[in-house]
Amino acid sequence: MYRILLDIIDKPRRLTVAVSVHYYYMIQYARGFVTGIRQRSFFVALPKAAVVIGSDSDYPVIADMLKILKDFGIEYEIVISSAHRSPARTHQYAKKLESRGVEVVIACAGAAAHLAGVIASETILPVIGVPIDSSPLKGIDALLSTSMMPAGIPVATMGIGKSGANNAAVLAAQILARKDGDLAEKLRNYKKRLARGVEKKDAELQKTLNG
């Protein structure tokens, strides 16, 4: 204790320098930290696609669709919002989509499926509707509710269930690819893989038939 005090008294200049250096590095660290935050936030990818489901029970139907979006490198967000149970939330969400940089919407709902239509009524963004087969009518009600839109409020309606959801992801990619060359190339390769898959299955069938 006394040795430290004597050292400070005897060597004030050294102490001043030490404190100054310590303070300097503290400032540089703070500046670097803030700069790092700015750099990281600058590179945060905003969602290009918004996926809206009417209920958490719809999620298993669209799980493969989300994987396709991810495979194409499409940034997306997914939210639960009901056209009937949370109408104010759905309307407000739809109104803000364009200003947030979203470029395409995929709305998935079952039964009296008005989700895609409600969103389409509040935005000029392309809206893709996916009818979910979650009712006793096996999705026929959702298909009609999603597709039978009044003139001026279009919804690009896919088929019922998982295959329709997968096609929604591909259609969303095709929409976004109009101004994204890399994504367009991924789509071309995707189509080629589909074709090769058909050829492989045909070869396997012919091999089975011919013994």
N, C-alpha and C positions, 0 to 999 in steps of 0.2 A: 504494500500500500504506500509506504513512505518512499520507497525506491521509485515507484511510478510517478509520484508527485514531484520528487526531486528531478527526475528525468524530464518532466514537462517544464519545470522551472528553468532547468539548465539548457534545454534544447527547444525553445519555443518555435524557432524557425522550422526545425524538422517536423514538429507536430503540425504546424500550419500547412506544410507541404503535403504531409500524409493525409490530413483531413481534406485538402483540396483535391488530391488524387482520388480519394475514396468518393468524394462528392461527384467528381467528373465521371467516374465509372458508373455511379448510380444513375446519373442523367443519361449516359449513353445506353445503359441497359433499358431504361424506361423508354427512350426513343426507339430502340430496336424492338422492344415488345409491342409498342403501338404500331410501328411500321409492319411488323409481322402480322398483326391483326388485320391491318389494312390490306396487305397482300393476300392473306387467306380469304378475306371477305370478297376481294376483287375477283377471285377465281371460283367462288361458289356458283355452281350451275343452277340457274333458275329453271323450274319445270316448264317444259314445252307442251306437255299433255296433262290434262286434269282428268282423273278417273273418279267418278262419283258413283257410289252404290247406295241403294235405299236402305239397306240393312246389313248388319254384320254376317247374317246367314248367306248373303250373296257372295261373300269372299271366296269360298271354295270353288265356285263356278268360274271365277275370273283369275284364279291363281296362275294358270298357264299363260293367260293373256299378259299379265305383268311380267312374266319371264321373257316373253317375246319382246316386249318394249325394252326390257333391260338388255337383251341380246342385240337389239338394234342400236343400243347406246342412247336411247331416248330418255331424257330426264322427265320424271312424272311425279305427281303427287296423288294421293288417294284419300278421299274423305267420305264419311257417311253423312248423308243428308237426305231427308225424306220430303217428297213433294207434298205429302199429306200430313205427316206427323210434325214436321218442322218447316212449314211453308215459308216463314219469314227468313229463316236461316238459308234456305235454298235460293230464294230470290236475291238476297244480299250477296251470297257467294257468287252467283252467276253474273251479277252486275259488275263485279270487280275483276273478273277473269282476264279480260282484255288488257286492262291497265297494269296487271301484274306480269304481262308477257306471255301468258298462256296462248297457244295457237290452235289447239284442237281439244275437244272435250269428248270423253267417252262416258256415257251415262247408262248405268245398268240397274234394272229394277224388274220386279215380278208382279204378277196379279194385275191390278188396275195401274199399270205402269205409266205414270204421267211425268216421271222425273226428267226424261230427256226433253219432252215437250216444254216443260216449265223452264228449263235452262235455256232452251233454244229461243224462248220468247223474250229473254232478257239479254241476249248477246247476238252479235253478228258473226261470232266464231262458228266454224263448222262443228256440229254436234252429231256424234255417232251414238245410236241407241242400241243397247243389247237387252233383248227380252230374256228374263230369267225364268226358268221352269220351276217355280216354287209354289205353285197353286194346284188344286185338284184338276184344273184344266191343262196342266202340263205345259204352260207357257203360251198357249194359244191366245189367252186373254191379254198377256203382256205384249205379244207380237202385234195384235190389233191396236192396243192402246198406244204403242210406240210409233207404229207406222201410219196410222190414220190421222195425220196432222192437217190442220186447215191451211189453205193456200197462203203462202208468204212466211210460214214458220216451218221450214223443212228440217227433218231429222233423217239422217242416213241410217236406216234400220237394218241391222244384221239378222242372221238366223237365230233361232232359240238356243240358249244354253252355251256350253263350252265352245263348240265350233264357231258359233256366232261371236263369242268374246274374242277368240283367237283372230278371227277375220277383222274385228274392230281394231286390234293392235296393228295388223298389217295395213289396213286402210289409213289409220292415223300416220303410220310411217310413210305411206305414199303421199299423203297430203304434205307432210313436213319435208319430204324429199324434193319438192318442187324448187326449193331454194337451198338445198343442202346436197352437194355433189357426193360427199362421202356416204351419206345415208342412201342416196340413190344407188350407189354401187353395192351397198350391203343388200339392198332389195333385189338387185339383179342376181347376186350370188345366192340369195335365198330361193329365188325361183329356179335357179339351176339345181340346187340341192333337192328341191321338190321333184324335178324331172328325173334326176338320178335315182331318187328313191323309188319312183314308179318303175323305172327300168330294172332296178334290182329285184323288186317284188315280182315282176314279170319273169325274170330269169329264174327265180326260185320256183315259181309256179310251173314253168316249162320243164324244169329239172325234175320236179315231183311227178308231173304227168308222164314224162318220158322214161321214168324209172332209172 
